[in-house]
Amino acid sequence: MFQIAPTTRVRRSPYFDATVAAGVTSFTPYNQMLLPTSYGDPEAEYWRLLNGVSQWDVAVQRQVEIRGVDAARLVQILAARDLSNCRCGQGKYVALCNHDGTIINDPIALKLAPDRFWLSIADSNIVFWARAIAAERRLQATIVEAEVSPMAVQGPQAEAVIAAMFGDWVRDLKYFCFRQTDLEGIPLLLARSGWSKQGGFELYLMENSRATALWNLIAEAGRAWDIGPGCPNYVERVESGLLSWGGDTDERTNPFEVRMGKYVDLQVGDEVIGIAALRRLHRRGIARHQLGLLLETETPMPPHTVWYDLQVARRKVGDMTNGVWSYRLKRNIGFALLAREILPGAAVEVLKEGKRIAASVTELPFL
């Protein structure tokens, strides 16, 4: 049994009661909300995602709504990716940077209308940032945290579940594309997206009072495919090479260092925040790059997000930014943020809790 003290600093998801009924056992704070992190059997949850279909409460993935006459201009000023060809009903993965070219968030920018956008954000307060930039530039835009609560349905059987509920039109949705629809009168935005490489959809609930009803409808419809509760899976995301902003980045990480260079368009206008710095960084070349680590230890280690020093010949060359036991590779793996001269195949040592662990550097993703 657990108790969560009432507070306005950490909010419950609209799906909270449904996740408790489903057997949630742990949470973590994210965007000042509670994100489920386990239902008691991490390995079973992992294999469900890999082989079947998993249902996630990801309401912590908040939507910063930007609407108004200057909405499109403001979103472009915030994003280092050219959004001029983004269509209504389409989302694009973008890097939001500060004036030094440091990543401050990596949302999906969803275009609902020519004058209405959502930024589906990672764990940092982008409402304040967007409002400040809009005021500074004297732009006509309303910026709010929308009352929208995503739920993810992920895994190789996710499409079958969603098609059974909404119809075969969902099979034609391209990645990061979406359509506004409803399910038994519950208003939704349905997108082909999600924080896994196993395929799936996200249902953006637009009426929070219907959260439990939506959860139960999905759970019931998915019974034929043995759906079960889960959460963004730490092991799968590391194996798949998915970036976790704030976990794998620090206060000076730029997009080029963490494999986001293809989402930066250096030809965007000079008014884009951070673009001048990003152009300089691109000309000069990066100091660090993100690679994988294969650890030479057979004892499975629990998932961790604490950074550990990486050394070559007792000289620090970077950091291990995450680590986990891979169920498929049957070994400990992790991400490294390394000096540019350290290349795949290099031998390094991880300094972890007073011990030195031998490791080799490899390309990402692992699988």
Rosetta blueprint (number, residue, H / E / L):
1 M L
2 F L
3 Q L
4 I L
5 A L
6 P L
7 T L
8 T L
9 R L
10 V L
11 R E
12 R L
13 S L
14 P L
15 Y L
16 F H
17 D H
18 A H
19 T H
20 V H
21 A H
22 A H
23 G L
24 V L
25 T L
26 S E
27 F E
28 T E
29 P E
30 Y E
31 N L
32 Q L
33 M E
34 L E
35 L E
36 P E
37 T E
38 S E
39 Y L
40 G L
41 D L
42 P H
43 E H
44 A H
45 E H
46 Y H
47 W H
48 R H
49 L H
50 L H
51 N H
52 G L
53 V L
54 S E
55 Q E
56 W E
57 D E
58 V L
59 A L
60 V L
61 Q L
62 R L
63 Q E
64 V E
65 E E
66 I E
67 R E
68 G L
69 V L
70 D L
71 A H
72 A H
73 R H
74 L H
75 V H
76 Q H
77 I H
78 L H
79 A E
80 A L
81 R L
82 D L
83 L L
84 S L
85 N L
86 C L
87 R L
88 C L
89 G L
90 Q E
91 G E
92 K E
93 Y E
94 V L
95 A L
96 L E
97 C E
98 N L
99 H L
100 D L
101 G L
102 T L
103 I E
104 I E
105 N E
106 D L
107 P L
108 I E
109 A E
110 L E
111 K E
112 L E
113 A E
114 P L
115 D L
116 R E
117 F E
118 W E
119 L E
120 S E
121 I L
122 A L
123 D L
124 S L
125 N L
126 I H
127 V H
128 F H
129 W H
130 A H
131 R H
132 A H
133 I H
134 A H
135 A H
136 E H
137 R H
138 R L
139 L L
140 Q L
141 A L
142 T E
143 I E
144 V E
145 E E
146 A L
147 E L
148 V L
149 S E
150 P E
151 M E
152 A E
153 V E
154 Q E
155 G L
156 P L
157 Q L
158 A H
159 E H
160 A H
161 V H
162 I H
163 A H
164 A H
165 M H
166 F H
167 G L
168 D H
169 W H
170 V H
171 R H
172 D H
173 L L
174 K L
175 Y L
176 F L
177 C E
178 F E
179 R E
180 Q E
181 T E
182 D E
183 L E
184 E L
185 G L
186 I E
187 P E
188 L E
189 L E
190 L E
191 A E
192 R L
193 S L
194 G L
195 W L
196 S L
197 K L
198 Q L
199 G L
200 G E
201 F E
202 E E
203 L E
204 Y E
205 L E
206 M L
207 E L
208 N H
209 S H
210 R H
211 A H
212 T H
213 A H
214 L H
215 W H
216 N H
217 L H
218 I H
219 A H
220 E H
221 A H
222 G H
223 R H
224 A H
225 W H
226 D L
227 I L
228 G E
229 P E
230 G E
231 C L
232 P L
233 N L
234 Y H
235 V H
236 E H
237 R H
238 V H
239 E H
240 S L
241 G L
242 L L
243 L L
244 S L
245 W L
246 G L
247 G L
248 D L
249 T L
250 D L
251 E L
252 R L
253 T L
254 N L
255 P H
256 F H
257 E H
258 V H
259 R L
260 M L
261 G H
262 K H
263 Y H
264 V L
265 D L
266 L L
267 Q L
268 V L
269 G L
270 D L
271 E L
272 V L
273 I L
274 G L
275 I H
276 A H
277 A H
278 L H
279 R H
280 R H
281 L H
282 H H
283 R H
284 R H
285 G L
286 I L
287 A L
288 R E
289 H E
290 Q E
291 L E
292 G E
293 L E
294 L E
295 L E
296 E L
297 T L
298 E L
299 T L
300 P L
301 M L
302 P L
303 P L
304 H E
305 T L
306 V L
307 W L
308 Y E
309 D E
310 L E
311 Q E
312 V E
313 A L
314 R L
315 R E
316 K E
317 V E
318 G E
319 D E
320 M E
321 T E
322 N E
323 G E
324 V E
325 W E
326 S E
327 Y L
328 R L
329 L L
330 K L
331 R E
332 N E
333 I E
334 G E
335 F E
336 A E
337 L E
338 L E
339 A E
340 R L
341 E L
342 I L
343 L L
344 P L
345 G L
346 A L
347 A E
348 V E
349 E E
350 V E
351 L E
352 K E
353 E L
354 G L
355 K E
356 R E
357 I E
358 A E
359 A E
360 S E
361 V E
362 T E
363 E L
364 L L
365 P L
366 F L
367 L L
